[in-house]
Structure formats: structure tokens, C-alpha cells
Amino acid sequence: MAAGMGIEEAAQKLLAPTAGDFDVALLDDIINVAYSPVDPNRAIANKALMALQESPDAWTKADAILERAQNPQSRFFGLQVLDDAIRTRWKVLPAEQRDGIKNYVVGKVITVSSNEDVAKKERVFLSKLNLTLVQILKQEWPHNWPTFIPDLVGSSKTSEVLCENNMQILKLLSEEVFDFSRDQMVTQKVKTMKESLNSEFAAIYHLCEFILEHSQRPSLLKVTLQTLQRFLTWIPLGFIFSTNLVDTLLNKFFPEQQFRNDTLDCLTEIGSLSDLEPEYDPLFRKLFSGFLARLGSIFSPETNLVQPFENGSEEDCIFIQRLALFLSGFLKAHLKALETPDTQQSLITGLFYLVRVSEVDDVEIFRICLEAWHMLAHDLYQTENEIKARPGGNSVLNLGGNGSSNGAASRKYMYGPVLTGVRQVMIAKMAKPEEVLIVEDENGDIVRETTKDTDVIAQYKTMRETLVYLTHLNCDDTESIMLSKLTGQVDGTEWSWNNLNTLCWAIGSISGAMTEDEEKRFLVTVIKDLLGMCEQKRGKDNKAVIASNIMYVVGQYPRFLKAHWKFLKTVVNKLFEFMHEVHPGVQDMACDTFLKIATKCKRKFVTLQTDERVPFIAELVETMPTIVSDLEPHQIQAFYEAVGTMMSDKGPAVSVDRGELLKKLMTMPNRRWQEIMEGAKSNVESLVEPSIVKEIIKILKTNNKTCGAIGSIYAQQLQTFFMDLLNVYRVYSERISSTIAQQGPGATQLSLVRTMRSAKKEVLRLLIVFIQKSGPPEADPQAVAQGFIPPVLDPILGDYQRNIPNARDPEVLVLFTTVVEKLKSHVLSEVPKIMAAVFECTLQMITVNFEDFPEHRIRFFEFIRAINTHCFQALFNIP
């Protein structure tokens, strides 16, 4: 920067229009400041650069910047300015200026790329320059620059160094036209460029062929293979199969390690071509067999790749990933074509290679392989099902000689050894199901999972489907592998948290794939072994891992549990033991599993079982205080939901007094509620103590979960504290209103006010759930409309109407929407009062603008729709 010149002055000088040469040295100085992380004037310099870049004639300075700049960042800035002009101003520039930019960029590319030393030194700059040239091509080619391809091909034969860069340009052009064009160019322009590239591809292909045949320059050969790979997705098939391209790739370049990965990319593109005419099948069979012959000289299908992948070079790891892509893509596209007597052995060999690749410890590689295994397992399963569905398809002896049935059997037999390997991999790598809450963290500790990994959940679903198909195809093999791995866990030879987890997740995933007899034999062994391990293993972490797996497995097999009461009872009692285990996640999972089993097997708990004195639920409610003594509030609520779910069964075989059981079930929360109400009688201020408000919220949540699970019989419980409930709502409403009156609207953010509002919302949610679940005989619509609705109008509607907008709860609108939808004509007489309380005040809230109170907007329109649908005539009675 000139002596004595400050950054602001330099910036102004840079931006000032001048008739003379642009001051490139000054730009260098300002860019130095802009790219210095510690310079205090960095922001001013960046602002000046942005202003220069946005000026309409900035592009006219690009040549001076590119020629004279000493700072590499200045040259990139010059190219960026030029790119902006090409993308946004090209069509409005005069033709001579467009030609000037085009000729300058082409000349600059040739100058830099013709000299090997300069090209190496300026590699990054040359890459950016190539992109600028491609931006011009997108504007000009083919209509205004029809000779581009012939010129490029012609110049490529004059110098290998120049040819190497020309290949980079062709690669970029193919990517821009065929991969990235959708969002950047109009459809007609893309179509024209594709047609032109297709029509001139013969010249490009012959250039590639010439290079691959004659060049000895490794870097040129590599970039030619990379460029060819970009073309293979769209070129006419004749260039692939009517030339010696495939032989050249397989026999000349694939054996050479330095070209192997780029060659494999080309072969993957060819092998993944699908939906072609059957006439091409022999060519694909020849390609596959030839590839396996070459691959066999590198490693055999018996080679364990786990250690080589873990300890290999980056190139080796890339090769394994590319091999996964090739085999997976080829098999998905041409599986049926390879199922011929001549290529059957090659197909099986290729699948064994894919099994070996599937074993390596890499998530992305495994996902690539998983797609192919899912496709194969589904295809074989579907074929077998189609055969079984045909007349005589299930005949044991098949005396009719059904050819297609024999074909399906022989096909399954042909793949048998491979599928055994696939089962081994699937079981060893099974992803974690959503229900499992206990994981190993990065420190090797067993902890409760805090967030759901959606990728892992999606992978589990795909793996589960694959393993279910594989189990249907050969149940005995799946069972044998699983029990063998379980033995390794029990005797300690293969014991690890990961091995046990993946095994148990796999066992749980195949629920329903076995017959009942097979399932019984299998599960009895599994659960007994797991329970035995839980007793024998020492250490809290070990026990937590085994406990989580027991809970997951038993939760997955409700059919087995329903058929074996003693086993079900043992499992549930074990869950009750786990509810006292304070290791993170164990109690949560025990409660979740208990709820899952209660949902699937509820009748077993409310009917008298063999050798039992009373139904299980009768004993359960008696011992509940002990069972839940170590649980957190949210876990207790899940427990109540599970018991409520059991009691929701109203079938004729149910042999319990549901009303009496409900009374016993709610003893603990009701007792605590009564204690709080007794305290409030002597001192109403006790209700607004923060600890008491939180207690009330817990009790209401417990009631809410119970009501949602048990159904209409909950009316008996609600009657016991209904008026107290409304009084609590009224007290909190009045206290919130008085606090806001004294301290202003900001009082809604006070801790106590927010807690009281939470309690009010829990009251509303309980009433919403009760109305939703109401029904005969315990909660007849007319009885609910007469007994429960009139008392709630004043404390709830009056509070809503009188409060400031920020203190109005949208749950009020949800409650009365539910009332109208559920009780319909039974509340016709109350609709005018409801409308009078909520209509005008809510309308004022949502008509100030279209952004405030989004929740109220949705609920208000749902409320109006409910009235319009179910109580339309009440609208005529509104005063």
C-alpha cells in the first residue's frame, strides 16, 4: 500500500473510476488485508472487494488482474469477477466483447497448460480457469462456437501436456451438461448441448482410444480414464460393446495398480447400465466373467478383507469401495442374465466376493452391499411365494413335475452357500433398533441414548427386511447361526457388548418369520441363555447391556408370550426387577417394554390363567407401590399407561371388576391429591407453591396417561376429583391474571407463572383425552354433556375471554373442538356460550397480522369447522 495511505483511502481509490490502468498492486495490498485473520482493517477491505465485484464494469479489469497480480488470491478474485459477468451479463455484452473474453480465456488456458512446469505450478489456478471456460461454453456452445470440439481434439494431438488439460475440460463439460445442468440451464439448452455432445462424441472417443492405446504418460492416462467414466453413462452403446474398449479396460489397465481404481469406475458405469435389450446379455456375461478372472489374480473370494482394509493404504480402501459399487450395481442390473449354466459359477463367485466386501468395517461400503443383498433376498423370496401360490405349488411330493417349482427350488439351492454367508454378515452387523435406548458412547461407557440416529433406524429397517426374507428362505440356517453365536456369548469365547447387541437385535428383527413351533423352540433357548448370562455376569455395565437385550427380544415376540403364560409372567417379573436398576436407560427400557407387552398381550393379564389364584393384574395393582418405588415420574406415567392398557380389554373372558381395579390403581395419586387439597382448605396459598404446582402437574400427567389407555371407564375416576380440578384451574387462572395486572404482559415469562400455566394445560389435556375416550356405557355422550360440560364453561371459557392474548392457551380451543366433534348435538345448547367466549377475542388476536399466534390460528379454524360440521344450526341461536 502506498506510503501514508490508510485502508479507507486505498479502498476509495480502488473503487474510483479512472481513465488510466487499473491499480493491480493496490488490489494486491487490499486482498492481503482481507485475507489476514488478525488485521483490524479486514472488514473494510472485504467491503471494498465486494463493492468492486458488484460494479458493472468490474469484468473489464479481469485481464489486468490476471496478468499483473502478484498475489495468487488476487488472480482468483479476477477469475471470480469474470465468472460473475459470464453467468449474469453475458447476453447483454456486445458480440466483440464476448469474443474478446472468450479468446482471452482460451489463450490463457493454452498458455498455462502447454508448459508442463507452469501447469504443475499453477495447478489450482488452471482448474479454476477451466471452470471459467466451461461457463463460456454453457453460453456459447454449440450455436456460437460449433468448432469447439474439433478444435479441442485437434490441439490435443500436438502436446500431451495440453491434451491432459483438454481432458479435464471435457470431463467438466460432461459433468455440467449431464450431472449439474438441471438447476442451472433451461431444458431446451440442455437438450441442445446433449445432442451436440452426442453427435460429436465419435471424435472424442477416438481421441480417448488413441491416448489409451499409445500414451505412456500416467497422469494423462488417469485423467482420460476419469473423463471416459463421465461419458459412459450417456454415450451410444456401440462405443462400448462394438469396440475394444472393454478388453482394453480389463486386460491393459485393470491389472495395473496405478490405474485400477479409475478403471474400476469405468467398469462400474458399464456394469450398472440397465433396461437394455436382451441381445446385450451375452456381452455383460462376458464382461462379468472376464472381470472375475482378473480380480482372482489380485485376491481370491476366500480372502478375509477386514484386516487388509483396516491396515491398507488409502488407494486399497478406495478399491474395496469401488469393488462394492461394481458388484452391487452389476448384480442389481443383470442378476437374471447371469443365471445361466455357463455363468452360474461366475455369479456365485462374484457373490462370495461381495460377502467378503460386506464384512469390512465401513458404514458406507456396507450400505452399498446391503442394497444388493436386500434385492437378492427379496427376489428369491418373491419367486418362492409365487410358486407356492400356484395350484400344487405347496405339494410336498410335487408329483406333477412342476418345472417352474423345480426351477425355484434349484435357484434357492444354487444360492444356498452364499446366503449362509449373507446371514452371518447381517447378524454380525445388525443396526440398532429404535426401541433400544442403551448405547456405548465414544468413551466405551454404557449410557442412555439421547438422540435418535435416523440413518441407523433406516438401515435397521432394510436389514430387518433382508434378514426376514433370508429366514423365510431357510429358517434352520438362520436359527443355527444365531444359536451358535449365542453359545459363543454364553461360554465367553466371543463375548463383547457389540457382539451380543447385534445378535439380539437380529434375533428380535426376525419376529414372525418362523412358525409357532420353531419360534417356541428357538426363543426358549435364547431367553434362558440370556437370563442365565444376566445372573452370571458381573459388573453394572455388563448387566445393563444384557438387560437391554432381554427386554428388546421379549418385546419383539408377543405371539410367543401370548401362547406361554408362565414364560410371559417370568418376563414381566424380570421387567419389574429391571425397574429398580438405576443404570442409565435400563428403567426407561423396562417401562417401554412393559407397555409394549401390555399392548400386545393385555387379555392375558385380565383373565384367570392356569394354576393362578387370581388374574395377574389383581396382584399387580396390590404390589404397585413397591414396583414403581425407584421410578422417575415419566417412567411411572408409562407404567400407569401400561396397566391402563391391560384394563381397557372389555372382552367376555375378562374376569375382573374393572371399576374396583381402577380405584385401587389410582390409590397413590389420589392420596397425594387429597393431601394437597386438604392443605389448600386451610391455606389456599399452598396451591401456588412451586413444589406443589409441580406435584399437581405430575398427578395430572399420570391421570392423563391412565385415561388415554383405559378408555371411558375413567369417568369413575374423574368424578372423584372433578370439582377440585376446576377449582385448581380457577385458582391458577386468577393468580396469573393478578400477576399480569400488577407486573404487565412480561409477567407471562416468570418462572412461577409458566409453571402454573403448565398445570392449567395439563387440566385441559386431561379433559380433552377424557372427552375423546368417552362413550357408552360408562361415559354416555348425553351424560357427559350434562354432567361434565356445564361446570367447565365459566372457569375455562371465562378465563380465556378475560385474559390478555399472550396468556390464552390454545388448548382451550382444542378442548371445545373435541367437545363439539365428540358430543355433537348433545351440546347444541352450549355452543352459543362457547362461541361468545372464544370467537371475538381469538379473531382479534389473529387479524392484526398473519404471523402472530400460529397455534391459535390453526386451532381456531379447526374449532369453526367442527361447529360448522356438527352443530351448524346452533349458529342461528347466537345473539
HUUR-V722249 format. One record per residue. RES is the residue in one letter. SS is DSSP state (A for helix, B for strand, O for the rest). PHI is phi in radians with two decimals (none if undefined). D_CENTER is the distance of its C-alpha to the mean C-alpha in whole Angstrom. Layout:
BEGIN
res = [RES,RES]
ss = [SS,SS]
phi = [PHI,PHI]
d_center = [D_CENTER,D_CENTER]
END
This chain:
BEGIN
res = [M,A,A,G,M,G,I,E,E,A,A,Q,K,L,L,A,P,T,A,G,D,F,D,V,A,L,L,D,D,I,I,N,V,A,Y,S,P,V,D,P,N,R,A,I,A,N,K,A,L,M,A,L,Q,E,S,P,D,A,W,T,K,A,D,A,I,L,E,R,A,Q,N,P,Q,S,R,F,F,G,L,Q,V,L,D,D,A,I,R,T,R,W,K,V,L,P,A,E,Q,R,D,G,I,K,N,Y,V,V,G,K,V,I,T,V,S,S,N,E,D,V,A,K,K,E,R,V,F,L,S,K,L,N,L,T,L,V,Q,I,L,K,Q,E,W,P,H,N,W,P,T,F,I,P,D,L,V,G,S,S,K,T,S,E,V,L,C,E,N,N,M,Q,I,L,K,L,L,S,E,E,V,F,D,F,S,R,D,Q,M,V,T,Q,K,V,K,T,M,K,E,S,L,N,S,E,F,A,A,I,Y,H,L,C,E,F,I,L,E,H,S,Q,R,P,S,L,L,K,V,T,L,Q,T,L,Q,R,F,L,T,W,I,P,L,G,F,I,F,S,T,N,L,V,D,T,L,L,N,K,F,F,P,E,Q,Q,F,R,N,D,T,L,D,C,L,T,E,I,G,S,L,S,D,L,E,P,E,Y,D,P,L,F,R,K,L,F,S,G,F,L,A,R,L,G,S,I,F,S,P,E,T,N,L,V,Q,P,F,E,N,G,S,E,E,D,C,I,F,I,Q,R,L,A,L,F,L,S,G,F,L,K,A,H,L,K,A,L,E,T,P,D,T,Q,Q,S,L,I,T,G,L,F,Y,L,V,R,V,S,E,V,D,D,V,E,I,F,R,I,C,L,E,A,W,H,M,L,A,H,D,L,Y,Q,T,E,N,E,I,K,A,R,P,G,G,N,S,V,L,N,L,G,G,N,G,S,S,N,G,A,A,S,R,K,Y,M,Y,G,P,V,L,T,G,V,R,Q,V,M,I,A,K,M,A,K,P,E,E,V,L,I,V,E,D,E,N,G,D,I,V,R,E,T,T,K,D,T,D,V,I,A,Q,Y,K,T,M,R,E,T,L,V,Y,L,T,H,L,N,C,D,D,T,E,S,I,M,L,S,K,L,T,G,Q,V,D,G,T,E,W,S,W,N,N,L,N,T,L,C,W,A,I,G,S,I,S,G,A,M,T,E,D,E,E,K,R,F,L,V,T,V,I,K,D,L,L,G,M,C,E,Q,K,R,G,K,D,N,K,A,V,I,A,S,N,I,M,Y,V,V,G,Q,Y,P,R,F,L,K,A,H,W,K,F,L,K,T,V,V,N,K,L,F,E,F,M,H,E,V,H,P,G,V,Q,D,M,A,C,D,T,F,L,K,I,A,T,K,C,K,R,K,F,V,T,L,Q,T,D,E,R,V,P,F,I,A,E,L,V,E,T,M,P,T,I,V,S,D,L,E,P,H,Q,I,Q,A,F,Y,E,A,V,G,T,M,M,S,D,K,G,P,A,V,S,V,D,R,G,E,L,L,K,K,L,M,T,M,P,N,R,R,W,Q,E,I,M,E,G,A,K,S,N,V,E,S,L,V,E,P,S,I,V,K,E,I,I,K,I,L,K,T,N,N,K,T,C,G,A,I,G,S,I,Y,A,Q,Q,L,Q,T,F,F,M,D,L,L,N,V,Y,R,V,Y,S,E,R,I,S,S,T,I,A,Q,Q,G,P,G,A,T,Q,L,S,L,V,R,T,M,R,S,A,K,K,E,V,L,R,L,L,I,V,F,I,Q,K,S,G,P,P,E,A,D,P,Q,A,V,A,Q,G,F,I,P,P,V,L,D,P,I,L,G,D,Y,Q,R,N,I,P,N,A,R,D,P,E,V,L,V,L,F,T,T,V,V,E,K,L,K,S,H,V,L,S,E,V,P,K,I,M,A,A,V,F,E,C,T,L,Q,M,I,T,V,N,F,E,D,F,P,E,H,R,I,R,F,F,E,F,I,R,A,I,N,T,H,C,F,Q,A,L,F,N,I,P]
ss = [O,O,O,O,O,O,A,A,A,A,A,A,A,A,A,O,O,O,O,O,O,O,O,A,A,A,A,A,A,A,A,A,A,A,O,O,O,O,O,O,O,A,A,A,A,A,A,A,A,A,A,A,A,A,O,O,O,A,A,A,A,A,A,A,A,A,A,A,O,O,O,A,A,A,A,A,A,A,A,A,A,A,A,A,A,A,A,A,O,A,A,A,O,O,A,A,A,A,A,A,A,A,A,A,A,A,A,A,A,A,A,A,A,A,O,A,A,A,A,A,A,O,A,A,A,A,A,A,A,A,A,A,A,A,A,A,A,A,A,A,O,O,O,O,O,O,O,A,A,A,A,A,A,A,A,A,O,O,O,A,A,A,A,A,A,A,A,A,A,A,A,A,A,A,A,A,A,A,O,O,O,O,O,O,O,O,A,A,A,A,A,A,A,A,A,A,A,A,A,O,A,A,A,A,A,A,A,A,A,A,A,A,A,A,O,O,O,A,A,A,A,A,A,A,A,A,A,A,A,A,A,O,O,O,O,O,O,A,A,A,A,O,O,O,A,A,A,A,A,A,A,A,A,O,O,O,A,A,A,A,A,A,A,A,A,A,A,A,A,A,A,O,O,O,O,O,O,A,A,A,A,A,A,A,A,A,A,A,A,A,A,A,A,A,A,A,O,O,O,O,O,O,O,O,A,A,A,A,A,A,A,O,O,A,A,A,A,A,A,A,A,A,A,A,A,A,A,A,A,A,A,A,A,A,A,A,A,A,O,O,O,O,O,A,A,A,A,A,A,A,A,A,A,A,A,A,A,A,O,O,O,O,A,A,A,A,A,A,A,A,A,A,A,A,A,A,A,A,A,A,A,A,A,A,A,A,A,A,A,O,O,O,O,O,O,O,O,O,O,O,O,O,A,A,A,A,A,A,A,A,A,A,A,A,A,A,A,A,A,A,A,A,A,A,A,A,A,A,O,O,O,O,O,O,O,O,O,B,B,B,O,O,O,O,O,B,B,B,O,O,O,O,O,A,A,A,A,A,A,A,A,A,A,A,A,A,A,A,A,A,A,A,A,O,A,A,A,A,A,A,A,A,A,A,A,A,A,A,A,A,O,O,O,O,O,O,A,A,A,A,A,A,A,A,A,A,A,A,A,O,O,O,O,O,O,A,A,A,A,A,A,A,A,A,A,A,A,A,A,A,A,A,A,A,A,A,O,O,O,A,A,A,A,A,A,A,A,A,A,A,A,A,A,A,A,O,O,A,A,A,A,A,A,O,A,A,A,A,A,A,A,A,A,A,A,A,A,A,O,O,O,O,O,O,O,A,A,A,A,A,A,A,A,A,A,A,A,A,A,A,O,A,A,A,A,A,O,O,O,O,O,O,O,O,O,A,A,A,A,A,A,A,A,A,A,A,A,O,O,O,O,O,A,A,A,A,A,A,A,A,A,A,A,A,A,A,A,O,O,O,O,O,O,O,O,O,O,A,A,A,A,A,A,A,A,O,A,A,A,A,A,A,A,A,A,A,A,A,A,A,A,A,O,A,A,A,A,A,O,A,A,A,A,A,A,A,A,A,A,A,A,A,A,A,A,A,A,A,A,A,O,A,A,A,A,A,A,A,A,A,A,A,A,A,A,A,A,A,A,A,A,A,A,A,A,A,A,A,A,A,A,A,A,O,A,A,A,A,A,O,A,A,A,A,A,A,A,A,A,A,A,A,A,A,A,A,A,A,A,A,A,A,A,O,O,O,O,O,O,O,A,A,A,A,A,A,A,A,A,A,A,A,A,A,A,A,A,A,A,A,A,A,O,O,A,A,A,O,O,A,A,A,A,A,A,A,A,A,A,A,A,A,A,A,A,A,A,A,A,A,A,A,A,A,A,A,A,A,A,A,A,A,A,A,A,A,O,O,O,O,O,O,O,A,A,A,A,A,A,A,A,A,A,A,A,A,A,A,A,A,O,A,A,A,A,A,A,O,O]
phi = [none,-0.98,-0.99,1.40,-1.59,-1.41,-1.12,-1.09,-1.13,-1.11,-1.11,-1.10,-1.12,-1.09,-1.53,-1.22,-1.11,-2.49,-1.44,-1.50,-1.21,-1.21,-1.43,-1.20,-1.07,-1.14,-1.07,-0.97,-1.12,-1.18,-1.18,-1.02,-1.15,-1.09,-1.68,-1.60,-1.18,-1.91,-1.26,-1.18,-1.68,-1.03,-1.09,-1.11,-1.10,-1.09,-1.10,-1.12,-1.11,-1.11,-1.13,-1.11,-1.12,-1.50,-1.23,-1.05,-1.79,-1.03,-1.08,-1.21,-1.64,-1.09,-1.12,-1.10,-1.10,-1.17,-1.46,-1.97,-1.14,-1.68,-1.56,-0.96,-1.16,-1.15,-1.17,-1.13,-1.09,-1.06,-1.13,-1.11,-1.06,-1.14,-1.03,-1.04,-1.14,-1.14,-1.29,-1.94,-2.13,-0.98,-1.18,-1.67,-1.37,-1.06,-1.03,-1.18,-1.25,-1.08,-1.09,-1.12,-1.10,-1.06,-1.13,-1.13,-1.12,-1.07,-1.09,-1.15,-1.06,-1.12,-1.03,-1.24,-1.50,-1.42,-1.85,-1.07,-1.13,-1.15,-1.07,-1.19,-1.13,-1.82,-0.99,-1.19,-1.10,-1.11,-1.06,-1.18,-1.12,-1.05,-1.11,-1.11,-1.08,-1.15,-1.07,-1.16,-1.03,-1.09,-1.54,-1.83,-1.65,-1.63,-1.12,-1.73,-2.55,-1.16,-1.60,-1.02,-1.09,-1.01,-1.10,-1.12,-1.09,-1.09,-1.20,-1.14,-1.49,-1.57,-2.77,-1.18,-1.17,-1.12,-1.06,-1.06,-1.24,-1.06,-1.11,-1.05,-1.13,-1.11,-1.10,-1.09,-1.11,-1.09,-1.10,-1.12,-1.36,-1.80,-1.92,-1.90,-1.36,-0.99,-1.65,-2.00,-2.32,-1.23,-1.02,-1.12,-1.10,-1.07,-1.06,-1.10,-1.16,-1.12,-1.09,-1.16,-1.13,-1.12,-1.17,-1.77,-1.21,-0.96,-1.14,-1.14,-1.09,-1.11,-1.13,-1.04,-1.08,-1.07,-1.11,-1.10,-1.50,-1.96,-1.29,-1.97,-1.61,-0.98,-1.13,-1.23,-1.12,-1.11,-1.21,-1.17,-1.09,-1.14,-1.17,-1.04,-1.04,-1.15,-1.39,-1.12,-1.31,-2.32,-1.26,-0.99,-1.11,-1.04,-1.19,-1.59,-1.77,-1.83,-2.22,-1.65,-1.02,-1.09,-1.09,-1.06,-1.11,-1.24,-1.71,-1.76,-1.78,-1.08,-1.15,-1.46,-1.04,-1.20,-1.88,-1.07,-1.18,-1.17,-1.13,-1.12,-1.05,-1.11,-1.12,-1.14,-1.07,-1.17,-1.14,-1.56,-1.09,-2.27,1.00,-1.77,-1.16,-1.03,-1.09,-1.50,-0.99,-1.04,-1.19,-1.21,-1.12,-1.13,-1.04,-1.14,-1.12,-1.13,-1.12,-1.12,-1.09,-1.20,-1.12,-1.07,-1.37,-1.64,-2.77,-1.54,-1.18,-1.59,-1.20,-1.38,-1.65,-1.06,-1.22,-0.98,-1.21,-1.19,-1.81,-1.37,-1.29,-1.06,-1.09,-1.11,-1.16,-1.11,-1.06,-1.09,-1.12,-1.15,-1.12,-1.05,-1.11,-1.11,-1.13,-1.12,-1.12,-1.12,-1.20,-1.16,-1.53,-2.37,-0.99,-1.09,-1.14,-1.54,-1.50,-2.04,-0.97,-1.25,-1.97,-1.02,-1.17,-1.10,-1.06,-1.12,-1.07,-1.07,-1.19,-1.14,-1.04,-1.16,-1.07,-1.09,-1.15,-1.11,-1.36,-1.19,-1.54,-2.65,-1.09,-1.15,-1.08,-1.11,-1.11,-1.09,-1.14,-1.02,-1.01,-1.19,-1.15,-1.09,-1.08,-1.12,-1.09,-1.12,-1.12,-1.17,-1.11,-1.13,-1.05,-1.15,-1.13,-1.10,-1.14,-1.12,-1.31,-1.34,-0.99,1.42,-1.15,-1.72,-1.04,-1.16,-1.52,0.91,-1.20,-1.32,1.15,-1.07,-1.08,-1.17,-1.15,-1.09,-1.10,-1.15,-1.14,-1.19,-1.13,-1.10,-1.15,-1.02,-1.49,-0.86,-1.05,-1.14,-1.12,-1.07,-1.10,-1.15,-1.05,-1.02,-1.16,-1.07,-1.21,-1.24,-2.02,-0.93,-1.33,-1.32,-1.26,-1.13,-1.24,-1.40,-1.83,-1.92,-2.33,-1.66,-1.48,-1.15,-1.62,1.45,-1.67,-1.56,-2.36,-1.43,-1.19,-1.79,-2.31,-1.51,-1.66,-1.15,-1.13,-1.15,-1.11,-1.12,-1.14,-1.04,-1.08,-1.17,-1.15,-1.07,-1.03,-1.05,-1.20,-1.13,-1.04,-1.13,-1.21,-1.05,-1.26,-2.76,-1.12,-1.08,-1.16,-1.05,-1.09,-1.08,-1.12,-1.12,-1.20,-1.12,-1.17,-1.15,-1.06,-1.10,-1.33,-1.15,-1.47,1.54,-1.19,-2.14,-1.12,-2.86,-1.01,-1.13,-1.09,-1.17,-1.04,-1.08,-1.08,-1.21,-1.12,-1.19,-1.03,-1.15,-1.24,-1.65,-0.91,1.60,-1.47,-1.78,-1.27,-1.06,-1.16,-1.11,-1.10,-1.09,-1.02,-1.17,-1.22,-1.00,-1.09,-1.08,-1.17,-1.08,-1.12,-1.16,-1.10,-1.11,-1.08,-1.10,-1.33,-1.42,-1.19,-1.85,1.79,-1.07,-1.10,-1.02,-1.13,-1.13,-1.12,-1.12,-1.07,-1.10,-1.29,-1.03,-1.12,-1.13,-1.10,-1.14,-1.18,-1.53,-2.15,-1.13,-1.07,-1.16,-1.12,-1.10,-1.50,-2.36,-1.05,-1.08,-1.17,-1.05,-1.11,-1.06,-1.11,-1.13,-1.11,-1.17,-1.06,-1.11,-1.12,-1.11,-1.22,-1.75,-1.51,-1.52,-1.10,-0.89,1.66,-1.15,-1.14,-1.01,-1.18,-1.10,-1.17,-1.10,-1.19,-1.04,-1.11,-1.09,-1.19,-1.06,-1.19,-1.47,-2.18,-1.04,-1.12,-1.09,-1.53,-1.92,-2.11,-1.33,-1.71,-1.00,1.18,-1.89,-1.39,-2.42,-1.00,-0.98,-1.14,-1.13,-1.21,-1.06,-1.17,-1.24,-1.71,-0.96,-0.95,-1.24,-1.08,-1.65,-1.08,-1.83,-1.54,-1.36,-0.94,-1.18,-1.30,-1.08,-1.10,-1.13,-1.13,-1.07,-1.09,-1.13,-1.16,-1.06,-1.11,-1.03,-1.29,-1.30,-1.22,-1.96,-1.09,-1.13,-1.41,-1.13,-2.06,-2.25,-1.47,-1.12,-1.11,-1.17,-1.12,-1.06,-1.06,-1.19,-1.00,-1.57,-0.99,-1.13,-1.11,-1.16,-1.11,-1.16,-1.09,-1.11,-1.05,-1.16,-1.17,-1.11,-1.11,-1.22,-1.12,-1.52,-2.70,-1.11,-1.11,-1.09,-1.12,-1.77,-1.21,-0.89,-1.15,-1.23,-1.03,-1.16,-1.07,-1.09,-1.05,-1.03,-1.09,-1.15,-1.14,-1.09,-1.11,-1.06,-1.09,-1.14,-1.07,-1.08,-1.52,-1.47,1.63,-1.15,-1.14,-1.07,-0.93,-1.10,-1.24,-1.09,-1.07,-1.26,-2.46,-1.08,-1.20,-1.03,-1.04,-1.20,-1.15,-1.08,-1.05,-1.13,-1.05,-1.17,-1.08,-1.15,-1.15,-1.11,-1.09,-1.19,-1.13,-1.17,-1.08,-1.41,-1.99,1.56,-1.01,-1.10,-1.13,-1.11,-1.63,-1.13,-1.00,-1.15,-1.10,-1.14,-1.17,-1.13,-1.13,-1.10,-1.12,-1.04,-1.12,-1.14,-1.05,-1.09,-1.13,-1.10,-1.15,-1.07,-1.12,-1.06,-1.06,-1.06,-1.58,-1.14,2.95,-1.17,-1.56,-1.32,-2.39,-1.07,-0.90,-1.17,-1.13,-1.14,-1.09,-1.51,-1.63,-1.89,-1.33,-0.97,-1.14,-1.49,-1.09,-1.26,-1.06,-1.62,-1.19,-1.06,-1.08,-1.05,-1.18,-1.42,-1.30,-1.27,-0.93,-1.18,-1.78,-1.48,-1.60,-1.09,-1.06,-1.09,-1.13,-1.10,-1.03,-1.37,-1.13,-1.13,-1.00,-1.18,-1.18,-1.53,-1.68,0.83,-1.14,-1.18,-2.00,-0.94,-1.21,-1.59,-1.02,-1.00,-1.14,-1.12,-1.07,-1.07,-1.42,-1.94,-1.13,-1.17,-1.16,-1.26,-1.05,-1.10,-1.18,-1.76,-1.80,-1.16,-2.71,-1.85,-2.12,-1.16,0.90,-1.05,-1.16,-1.09,-1.02,-1.09,-1.16,-1.14,-1.23,-1.15,-1.10,-1.09,-1.11,-1.08,-1.13,-1.09,-1.43,-1.91,-2.38,-1.02,-1.14,-1.16,-1.09,-1.35,-1.70,-1.30,-1.17]
d_center = [53,57,59,59,56,53,49,50,53,51,48,51,53,50,49,53,54,56,59,59,56,53,53,50,51,51,47,47,48,45,42,43,43,40,38,40,38,41,43,44,44,41,40,43,43,39,40,43,41,39,42,43,40,40,44,45,47,45,44,48,48,45,48,50,47,46,49,51,48,48,45,42,40,42,42,38,39,42,39,37,39,40,37,37,40,39,36,37,41,42,43,45,47,50,50,52,50,47,49,50,46,46,49,48,44,46,48,46,44,47,49,46,45,48,49,47,48,47,44,43,44,42,39,36,39,39,35,35,38,37,34,37,39,36,35,39,39,36,39,42,41,42,45,46,46,46,48,45,44,47,48,45,46,50,49,47,50,52,50,47,46,46,44,41,40,41,38,36,37,36,33,32,33,31,28,29,30,28,25,25,27,25,25,28,31,32,32,35,36,33,34,38,36,35,38,40,38,38,42,43,40,43,45,42,41,45,44,41,43,46,44,43,46,49,47,47,45,42,40,41,40,36,36,37,35,32,33,34,30,29,32,31,29,31,35,37,37,41,40,38,40,43,44,44,40,38,41,41,38,38,42,42,39,37,39,39,37,37,36,34,30,31,33,30,28,31,31,27,27,30,29,26,28,28,30,33,36,37,40,38,37,40,39,35,37,39,36,34,37,39,35,35,39,38,35,38,40,37,36,36,33,35,34,31,29,27,30,31,27,27,31,31,31,28,30,30,26,25,27,25,22,24,26,22,22,25,26,22,23,27,26,23,26,29,29,32,34,34,35,39,42,42,38,37,38,36,33,33,34,31,28,30,29,25,26,27,24,22,23,23,21,18,15,14,18,17,14,16,19,16,16,20,20,18,20,24,23,22,25,28,27,27,31,32,31,33,36,36,36,39,42,43,40,40,44,44,47,46,50,49,48,45,44,40,40,41,39,36,37,38,35,33,36,36,32,33,33,30,28,29,28,24,25,26,23,20,22,22,19,17,13,14,13,12,16,17,17,20,18,21,20,21,25,25,25,24,22,20,16,16,12,9,7,4,4,8,7,6,9,11,11,12,15,16,17,19,21,22,23,25,26,28,29,31,30,33,32,28,30,33,30,28,32,33,30,31,34,33,32,35,37,35,35,32,31,28,25,22,25,25,21,20,23,23,19,20,23,21,19,22,24,26,26,29,33,34,36,34,32,34,36,33,31,35,35,31,32,35,34,31,34,36,34,33,37,38,36,37,34,32,29,30,31,27,25,27,27,24,24,27,25,22,24,26,24,23,26,28,30,32,32,34,36,37,38,39,36,34,37,36,33,33,36,34,31,33,34,31,31,34,32,31,29,25,23,25,27,23,22,26,26,23,24,27,26,24,27,29,27,28,31,33,36,37,37,39,42,44,44,46,48,47,49,47,43,40,39,43,43,39,40,44,42,39,40,40,37,35,37,35,32,30,30,27,27,31,29,27,30,32,29,29,33,33,31,34,36,35,36,39,40,44,44,42,45,45,46,43,44,46,43,41,44,44,40,40,43,41,40,43,45,43,43,47,48,46,48,51,51,50,53,55,53,51,49,48,45,44,44,40,40,41,39,36,38,38,34,33,36,35,31,32,34,31,29,32,33,30,30,34,35,38,40,39,41,44,42,41,45,46,45,44,47,46,42,44,46,43,41,45,46,42,43,46,45,42,45,47,45,44,48,49,46,45,41,40,40,37,35,38,36,39,38,34,35,37,35,32,35,36,32,32,36,34,31,33,36,33,31,35,36,33,34,38,40,43,45,44,42,44,43,47,47,44,45,48,48,44,44,47,47,44,45,47,45,41,43,45,43,41,43,45,42,41,38,36,37,36,33,31,31,35,34,31,34,37,34,34,38,38,36,37,40,41,45,46,45,47,49,47,45,47,47,44,44,46,44,41,42,43,42,38,39,41,38,36,38,39,36,33,30,32,31,28,27,31,31,28,30,33,33,31,35,37,35,36,39,40,39,40,43,44,48,47,47,51,52,50,53]
END
